[in-house]
Amino acid sequence: MKRLTLSLAVLLATTAPALAQHYDVLIRGGTLYDGTGAPARTADVAITGDRIAAVGAIPDGATATTLVNAAGRIVAPGFIDPHSHAAPNIQTKELAAALPMLHQGITTLAINPDGGGPAELGPQIADLKTNIPGVNVIPLIGHNAVRRAVMGDVARLANADEQAKMEGLVTAAMAAGAYGLSDGPFYIPGKYSNTAEIVGLAKAAAHFPGAFYISHIRDEGNYDIGVVAAVDEVITVARAAKIPGVVTHIKVLGPQVWGKSADVIARIDQARAEGLEIWADQYPYSASGSSLMASLVPGWAQEGGAAALAKRLQDPAMRAKIRAEMVPNLERRAGPHALMIRSFAPDPSLEGKRLDEVGRIKGMDPLDAAIEMLIAGGAPTVSFNMSDADVEAFMRQPWTMTSTDGGLPHFGKTSEHPRAYGAFPRKLRNYVLDKPVIPMAQAIHAATGLPAKVLGIPDRGLLREGAFADVIVFDPATIHDRATYERPHAYSVGVVYVFVNGKAALAKGKPTADRHGRVLLRPR
C-alpha cells in the first residue's frame, strides 16, 4: 500500500502543471528598446522588487500584482538626464516628486551642473534622503562652487594654496559620493580660471574610478576664445587628467558662428580617434537659457557678482564703458528680440516679454532697459540663438546624449524655458517620429544606455535581467511636449507608465502618491 501511494505521488508530481511564476509587475507585449541601441523587438518585462526579473517571452501562466498591457506601445529603460537644474528645489518636500521629469519619462538625473551647487555635498545629500525624491538623483561637485568657497568671486588666478584647497574640496565631495566634476568657465567665478586650474581639479576627481568631467564650455559662440577653442579646452582637460570629458548642452551660439557645428564635430571625432573619451549632451531646442548678466555683461564687470555689477552700473563713466562692451554681446545673442525675460521680481509684468518689448514699455533703448534691470538685480533669460541645422547635426552624433538643462519650477509661477517640462518627449516627437533626424533606437540609447555608461551609473539604463527596474512605457502615437516658450508650464503627454526602482511613479499617465527615487552615490 505504501509503495502504491508513493507511485501515485510521483505520477501526480510529473503530470501536474508547474506552479506559475508570480511577479510584482508584468509588462506584456510591448515594442521593446533595451537601451543598447539595438533594434526593437516584441518582448515582455517582469519586475520583482527593485530589479528586472526577466525580459523576453514570459510564459502565459505567469501572474503579477500589476499587469500592464503594452501592445502598440514602446517599453524602454527610464530616461537619464545628465544635466539637470532640479536642485535645490528637489531637496524640498513640496517639489521632491519631480513631476515635470516623471511626465517626460525621466527616472534618474544629475544635479549641480555648470560648476554649480554646494561646495560641500553633505547637507544636500541629507535633504534629498529626508524628502525622498520622485526620481533617482546623482550629485556632481562644481568647480564654481569650490572656487567661490575658497576665493569668492575675484577675477584672478588661484595661487598654490588656493588650488590645493579647491582640490581638497573636490576630493572630499568625491569621497562623499559625487559622480564627477562639473565645470562652468562661462560663468563667474570659473570664468577667471585657466585651463591648468581645471586640470588640477579634474585630476583630483580622476583619482576615483568611474569619475568624469562635464563642462559648460568657456565660450559657446565668439565671446572671446570662440566655441572651437572652448571645446579644445575640454579635450585638453580630459587628456591631461585622464578622465572622460563631456561638452554639456553642446551648441554653437549666435548667428556669427552658425555652421561651426561641423568644426566642433570634427574636433571631437579627432579626439575620440586618439582614444580619448569625449562625449556631449544636448537639449532639443534652438533657444538657450541664461541670464542678462552672463549673456550681455563683459566678464571683468561681473567680478563680485550681481551686487557689485549694480554698483558699477550706477557710476556714469563705468556704465558707459560696460554698455559699450554689451553692444557686441547683444549682437552675439541675435539682438534684443532674441532675449526673453524669464522672471523679474521687481516687475513681474515683464516676465515672458522680449527685451525689445521691454524697451518699448520703458520708453528706452533695449540695452538701457537691460542695464536698469541689471541694477535691480538682473533676470534669467531665454535666448533664441541657435540654428536648426546645427541642432540636428549635433543630435546625429553617436556620442551625443539627451539632456534637459531644465529646472524644477513651481508649476505656473514665472516664465520658464519649456525644456524643464518637455525636452525628452520633444526629441522623440519632433526629431524621431515626425521628421525624422535619428532613428528611435538611437534616440532611446542617447537617453538611457549611453548616459548610464558615460556617467558610470551601475545597473541602470538597460532593460536586462538583474538591472534596476527603472522602466517606462510610452505611446508613440501620442507622446509630445506641450510646454511652449509662451506657455511653458505644461506637462508632457504620452508617457503612460513610469516605474522607479520597481514601483509605479506614473500609472495610466497619472502620478502615484508615493515617491520611489534614491540618492545614488558613486560606487566605492
Stockholm file with secondary structure:
# STOCKHOLM 1.0

chainA/1-524         MKRLTLSLAVLLATTAPALAQHYDVLIRGGTLYDGTGAPARTADVAITGDRIAAVGAIPDGATATTLVNAAGRIVAPGFIDPHSHAAPNIQTKELAAALPMLHQGITTLAINPDGGGPAELGPQIADLKTNIPGVNVIPLIGHNAVRRAVMGDVARLANADEQAKMEGLVTAAMAAGAYGLSDGPFYIPGKYSNTAEIVGLAKAAAHFPGAFYISHIRDEGNYDIGVVAAVDEVITVARAAKIPGVVTHIKVLGPQVWGKSADVIARIDQARAEGLEIWADQYPYSASGSSLMASLVPGWAQEGGAAALAKRLQDPAMRAKIRAEMVPNLERRAGPHALMIRSFAPDPSLEGKRLDEVGRIKGMDPLDAAIEMLIAGGAPTVSFNMSDADVEAFMRQPWTMTSTDGGLPHFGKTSEHPRAYGAFPRKLRNYVLDKPVIPMAQAIHAATGLPAKVLGIPDRGLLREGAFADVIVFDPATIHDRATYERPHAYSVGVVYVFVNGKAALAKGKPTADRHGRVLLRPR
#=GR chainA/1-524 SS CHHHHHHHHHHHHHHSCCCCCEEEEEEEEEEECCSSSCCCEEEEEEEETTEEEEEECCCTTCEEEEEEECTTSEEEECEEESSCBCTTGGGSTTTTTCHHHHTTTEEEEEESCTTCSCSSCHHHHHHHHHHCCSSEEEECEEHHHHHHHHHTTCSSCCCHHHHHHHHHHHHHHHHHTCCEEEECTTSTTGGGCCHHHHHHHHHHHHTSTTCEEEECCSCSSSSSSCHHHHHHHHHHHHHHHTCCEEETTCCCCSGGGTTTHHHHHHHHHHHHHTTCCEEEEECSCSEEEEEHHHHHSCGGGGTTCHHHHHHHHTSHHHHHHHHHHHHHHHHHTTCGGGEEECCCTTCGGGTTCBHHHHHHHHTSCHHHHHHHHHHTTCCEEEEECCCHHHHHHHHTSTTEEECCCCBCCCTTSSCCCTHHHHHHHHHHIIIIIISCSSCHHHHHHHHTHHHHHHHTCTTCSSCSTTSBCCEEEECTTTCBCCCCSSSCCCCCBCEEEEEETTEEEEETTEECSSCCCCBCCCCC
#=GC SS_cons         CHHHHHHHHHHHHHHSCCCCCEEEEEEEEEEECCSSSCCCEEEEEEEETTEEEEEECCCTTCEEEEEEECTTSEEEECEEESSCBCTTGGGSTTTTTCHHHHTTTEEEEEESCTTCSCSSCHHHHHHHHHHCCSSEEEECEEHHHHHHHHHTTCSSCCCHHHHHHHHHHHHHHHHHTCCEEEECTTSTTGGGCCHHHHHHHHHHHHTSTTCEEEECCSCSSSSSSCHHHHHHHHHHHHHHHTCCEEETTCCCCSGGGTTTHHHHHHHHHHHHHTTCCEEEEECSCSEEEEEHHHHHSCGGGGTTCHHHHHHHHTSHHHHHHHHHHHHHHHHHTTCGGGEEECCCTTCGGGTTCBHHHHHHHHTSCHHHHHHHHHHTTCCEEEEECCCHHHHHHHHTSTTEEECCCCBCCCTTSSCCCTHHHHHHHHHHIIIIIISCSSCHHHHHHHHTHHHHHHHTCTTCSSCSTTSBCCEEEECTTTCBCCCCSSSCCCCCBCEEEEEETTEEEEETTEECSSCCCCBCCCCC
//
